[in-house]
Amino acid sequence: MFNFRKFLLIFLASCLVFFTAACGNSEKGSSSGDTIKIGLNLELSGQVASYGSSAKEGAELAVEEINAKGGIDGKKLELVTVDNKSDNSESTSAAIKLTTQEKVVAIIGPATSGAVMAEKDVATENKTPVITPSGTNERITVNEDGSVNEYMFRTCFIDPFQGKIAATFAADELKLKNAAIYTDNSSDYAKGLAAAFKETFLEKGGKIVAEEAYAAKDTDFRSTLTRIKAAKPDVVFIPGYYEEVGLIIKQARELGIDVPLIGGDGWDSPTLVKLAGNEALNNAYMLAHYASDDPDEKIQSFVEAFKKKFNGKSPNGFNALGYDSVYFLADAIKRAGSLDGEKIKDALEETKGLELVSGTLTVDENHNPIKAVTIMKFENGTAKFHSKVNP
């Protein structure tokens, strides 16, 4: 069915981008007075609001800390926040507002891959660097022809890396041989993880005994889970987002699927535990960007500061990535010595050995971070630090 609303938003976005490019943007990067405006384009309502809200909290803590220490060259950071409502078209509109009206020096977000890619053209036309905290799709930073999207960056690792690490963990550490893959076929994120998992697991000598799919907003997964059970896997890889995955895990355990379950960072939300239940999550593993119970001193300092600001709440991975994204950007702005988007972009490209909560970050030639992956194991509803896997 023709979606007139989506068509209109895309048409208006194209017109505004053309107008901005044609007229120039002489005020770009010239944040007024003693402030540096940073845009937040995040999912604060809608299907994956937990991700965007968590990233926002982390970003707010980072800005508070940086400003308390004098800001950057005497200028205080100011966050300009727009809710993209977990909708790709809204993400485009948010990027237009942030670049052409608010004239931010850079954008942090969105949190999900599709929404990030929806703002890519707007950001590039306006020479506004983008850092996604958690958009893991490979195409955010690199096009199909291999060219790099020069204004797009990320703080998280990419989908192929997640899928590869998950398969390696299943085959090498858990010593499992027969895997089932249950994928959200409406999500580029999930499909990217699934493809990389399959390729690596087969390379490791494993066998894929079942491949099934579901779609976002599905609630009853019993028929496909029954087929998965009949294939007798000894592990099930479930790349997807917490809203559906929580129900999948609950229903899988009810059907007697008691083998290890593995997923990516899309699981990382307190809502997952509420939907699945504590007991159902036992014998489940999640790839994450950090663990709050990791004894690393930098991590524990962050956890303490976050709990102090947010009434004792323990920070999740998206909190950490939002926090790290601000520090990633602030470090680049300071090294650039300028609020010009192109110079900030160049400084982001040159980032090496930056110590962040989610790991020591170095940007590779494709604008992706080189850093470790944390493996979490659920115990009675709590995701606990299990191990780290270095690239």
C-alpha positions in Angstrom: 0.0 0.0 0.0 1.3 3.5 -0.9 2.4 5.3 2.3 1.6 9.0 1.6 3.0 10.2 4.9 6.3 8.5 4.4 6.5 9.8 0.8 5.8 13.4 2.0 8.4 13.3 4.7 11.1 12.0 2.3 10.1 14.5 -0.3 10.3 17.4 2.2 13.6 16.0 3.5 15.1 16.0 0.0 13.9 19.6 -0.6 15.4 20.9 2.6 18.7 19.2 2.0 18.9 20.6 -1.5 18.0 24.1 -0.3 20.6 23.9 2.5 23.3 22.7 0.1 22.4 25.3 -2.5 22.4 28.3 -0.1 25.3 27.2 2.0 25.4 27.1 5.7 27.7 29.8 6.9 26.6 29.5 10.5 27.3 25.8 10.7 29.5 24.8 13.5 29.5 28.4 14.9 27.7 27.6 18.2 26.8 30.9 19.7 28.2 32.3 22.9 29.9 29.9 25.2 28.1 26.7 24.2 28.6 23.9 21.7 25.4 22.4 20.5 25.3 18.6 20.1 22.2 16.9 18.6 20.6 13.8 20.0 18.4 12.0 17.5 17.1 9.1 19.6 14.3 6.7 20.0 12.6 8.1 23.1 9.1 6.7 22.3 7.9 3.8 20.2 9.0 0.2 19.8 12.6 0.5 20.9 12.4 3.5 23.3 14.4 1.6 25.9 17.5 1.9 23.6 17.2 5.7 22.9 16.2 6.6 26.5 19.2 4.7 27.8 21.6 6.4 25.4 20.2 9.8 26.3 20.8 9.1 30.0 24.4 8.2 29.3 24.9 11.2 27.1 23.5 13.5 29.8 25.9 12.2 32.4 28.9 12.7 30.1 27.9 16.2 29.3 27.4 17.0 33.0 30.9 15.7 33.8 32.6 17.5 30.9 30.9 20.8 31.7 31.8 20.4 35.4 35.4 20.3 34.3 35.2 23.5 32.2 33.8 22.1 29.0 35.9 22.2 25.8 38.2 25.2 25.6 35.9 27.1 27.9 32.7 26.3 26.0 30.0 24.3 27.7 28.3 21.4 25.8 24.5 21.7 25.2 22.4 18.7 24.2 19.6 19.4 21.7 17.3 16.4 21.8 14.7 15.2 19.2 12.6 12.1 19.6 12.5 10.1 16.3 9.7 7.9 17.8 11.5 4.7 16.7 10.5 5.5 13.1 12.9 5.9 10.1 11.0 8.7 8.5 10.9 10.6 11.8 14.7 10.1 12.0 15.1 11.9 8.7 13.0 14.8 9.9 14.9 15.0 13.2 18.2 15.2 11.4 16.9 18.0 9.2 15.8 20.0 12.3 19.1 19.4 14.1 21.3 20.4 11.1 19.3 23.2 9.4 17.5 24.8 12.3 19.5 24.0 15.4 22.8 24.0 13.6 24.4 21.4 15.8 28.1 20.6 15.3 27.4 16.9 15.3 24.6 14.3 16.0 24.7 11.4 18.4 22.2 8.8 17.4 19.9 7.2 16.5 20.4 4.0 18.4 19.1 1.6 15.7 20.6 0.9 12.3 17.6 1.7 10.1 17.0 5.0 11.8 20.7 5.9 11.4 20.8 5.2 7.7 17.7 7.3 7.3 19.6 10.4 8.4 22.8 9.6 6.5 22.1 11.8 3.4 20.9 14.8 5.5 24.0 14.7 7.7 26.4 14.2 4.7 24.9 17.1 2.7 25.2 19.4 5.8 28.7 18.1 6.6 27.5 17.1 10.1 29.4 14.2 11.7 27.2 11.5 13.1 28.1 9.0 15.9 25.6 6.2 16.5 26.0 4.7 19.9 24.6 1.3 18.9 23.7 1.2 15.2 25.6 -1.9 14.2 24.7 -2.4 10.5 27.8 -2.5 8.3 26.2 -0.2 5.7 26.0 2.7 8.1 29.7 3.5 7.5 30.5 1.6 4.3 28.5 1.5 1.1 27.9 -1.7 -1.0 30.6 -0.5 -3.4 33.1 -0.3 -0.6 33.3 3.5 -0.3 33.2 5.0 3.2 30.4 7.2 4.3 32.8 10.0 5.5 30.5 11.7 8.1 29.2 8.5 9.7 30.9 6.9 12.8 29.9 4.6 15.6 30.9 3.7 19.1 29.7 0.1 18.9 31.1 -2.9 17.1 29.4 -4.0 13.8 26.9 -6.8 13.0 29.3 -9.2 11.2 31.7 -8.9 14.2 28.9 -9.7 16.6 27.7 -12.7 14.6 31.3 -14.0 14.2 32.0 -13.7 17.9 28.7 -15.4 18.8 29.5 -18.4 16.5 33.0 -18.6 17.8 31.8 -18.6 21.4 29.2 -21.3 20.7 31.6 -23.6 18.8 34.9 -23.0 20.6 33.9 -22.3 24.2 30.6 -24.1 24.6 31.7 -26.9 22.2 28.3 -27.0 20.5 27.8 -28.6 17.0 24.2 -28.2 15.9 22.7 -24.7 15.8 19.3 -23.2 15.0 18.9 -19.6 13.9 15.7 -17.7 14.6 15.8 -14.3 12.9 13.7 -11.1 12.8 13.3 -10.9 9.0 12.1 -7.3 9.2 15.4 -6.1 10.7 18.6 -5.5 8.9 20.4 -5.7 12.3 19.1 -9.3 12.9 19.7 -10.5 9.4 23.3 -9.2 9.5 24.1 -11.0 12.7 22.4 -14.2 11.4 24.4 -14.2 8.2 27.7 -13.8 10.0 26.9 -16.4 12.6 25.9 -18.9 10.0 29.1 -18.4 8.0 31.4 -18.6 11.0 29.6 -21.6 12.6 29.9 -23.6 9.4 33.5 -22.7 9.0 34.0 -24.0 12.6 32.6 -27.4 11.5 29.2 -26.9 12.9 25.8 -27.6 11.3 22.8 -25.4 10.9 19.9 -27.7 11.6 17.1 -25.1 11.4 16.5 -21.5 10.1 13.3 -19.8 11.0 12.1 -16.2 10.9 9.6 -13.9 12.6 8.7 -10.2 12.2 8.7 -7.3 14.5 5.6 -7.0 16.7 4.8 -10.7 16.5 3.7 -12.1 19.8 3.1 -15.8 19.3 6.2 -17.8 18.2 5.1 -21.3 19.2 4.6 -22.8 15.8 8.1 -21.9 14.6 9.7 -22.8 17.9 8.0 -26.2 17.7 9.8 -26.7 14.3 13.1 -25.6 15.9 12.6 -28.0 18.7 12.0 -30.9 16.3 15.3 -30.2 14.6 17.1 -31.0 17.9 19.6 -28.1 18.0 22.1 -27.9 20.9 22.1 -24.1 20.7 19.7 -21.5 19.3 21.0 -18.1 18.0 18.3 -15.4 18.3 19.5 -12.1 16.9 16.8 -9.5 17.4 15.4 -6.8 19.7 14.3 -7.3 23.3 10.6 -6.7 22.6 10.2 -10.0 20.7 13.2 -11.9 22.0 11.8 -11.7 25.6 8.6 -13.5 24.5 10.5 -15.9 22.3 12.7 -17.0 25.2 9.7 -17.4 27.5 7.8 -19.5 24.9 10.8 -21.5 24.0 11.4 -22.6 27.6 7.6 -23.4 28.0 7.9 -25.7 24.9 10.9 -27.5 26.5 13.7 -26.0 24.5 16.3 -26.0 27.3 19.5 -25.6 25.2 21.7 -22.5 25.4 20.3 -19.4 23.8 22.6 -16.7 22.4 21.9 -13.2 21.2 23.5 -9.9 20.4 23.3 -6.5 22.0 19.7 -6.1 20.9 18.8 -8.1 24.0 20.3 -5.5 26.3 17.2 -4.0 28.1 15.6 -4.5 31.5 12.4 -5.2 29.6 13.9 -8.5 28.3 13.9 -9.9 31.8 10.4 -8.7 32.5 9.1 -10.4 29.3 11.1 -13.6 29.5 11.1 -14.2 33.3 14.2 -14.9 35.5 14.2 -18.6 35.2 13.7 -18.8 31.4 16.9 -16.7 30.9 19.1 -19.2 32.7 21.5 -20.8 30.2 21.3 -17.8 28.0 24.2 -15.6 26.8 24.3 -12.1 25.4 27.0 -10.2 23.6 27.4 -6.7 25.1 29.6 -3.7 24.9 30.4 -3.7 28.6 29.3 -5.2 31.9 28.5 -3.2 35.0 30.1 -5.9 37.2 33.3 -5.9 35.3 36.0 -5.1 37.9 37.8 -2.6 35.6 38.4 0.6 37.5 37.1 2.9 34.8 33.9 0.9 34.5 33.3 1.0 38.2 33.8 4.8 38.4 31.2 5.2 35.6 28.7 2.8 37.4 29.1 4.8 40.6 28.5 8.2 38.9 25.5 6.8 37.0 23.9 5.4 40.1 24.4 8.7 41.9 22.7 10.7 39.1 19.9 8.2 38.4 18.7 7.2 41.8 20.7 4.0 42.2 19.9 2.6 38.8 22.6 0.3 37.4 23.7 1.4 33.9 23.1 -1.0 31.0 25.1 -1.2 27.7 23.2 1.5 26.0 23.8 3.9 28.9 27.5 3.2 28.5 27.5 3.7 24.8 25.6 7.0 25.0 28.1 8.1 27.6 31.1 7.0 25.5 29.7 8.6 22.3 29.8 12.0 24.0 33.4 11.5 25.1 34.3 10.2 21.7 33.0 13.4 20.1 34.4 15.7 22.8 37.8 14.3 22.3 37.6 14.9 18.6 36.3 18.4 18.9 39.2 19.2 21.3 41.8 17.8 19.0 40.2 19.5 15.9 40.5 22.8 17.7 37.4 23.9 15.7 33.6 23.5 15.5 33.8 23.0 11.7 32.1 19.7 10.7 34.8 18.7 8.3 37.6 19.2 10.8 35.7 17.3 13.5 35.1 14.5 11.0 38.9 14.3 10.3 39.6 14.2 14.1 37.1 11.4 14.6 38.9 9.4 11.8 42.2 9.9 13.6 41.0 8.5 17.0 43.5 6.0 18.4 43.6 4.3 21.8 40.8 6.4 23.4 40.0 4.9 26.8 36.3 4.6 27.2 33.9 2.7 29.4 33.1 0.2 26.7 36.7 -0.4 25.8 39.8 1.2 24.3 38.6 2.6 21.0 40.6 3.0 17.8 38.8 4.0 14.5 39.7 1.8 11.5 39.7 2.8 7.9 36.0 2.1 7.6 35.0 4.3 10.6 34.3 1.3 12.8 35.8 0.9 16.3 38.3 -1.7 17.0 37.6 -2.9 20.6 36.7 -5.9 22.7 33.3 -7.7 23.0 31.9 -8.6 26.4 30.0 -11.9 26.9 27.3 -11.8 29.5 25.6 -14.9 31.1 22.2 -14.6 32.7 21.8 -16.0 36.2 18.4 -15.7 37.8 17.4 -12.8 35.7 20.6 -10.9 36.0 23.1 -10.6 33.2 26.6 -11.1 34.7 30.1 -10.6 33.3 31.3 -13.9 31.8 34.3 -13.0 29.6 35.8 -10.6 27.1 36.7 -11.4 23.5 39.3 -9.2 21.9 39.3 -8.5 18.1 
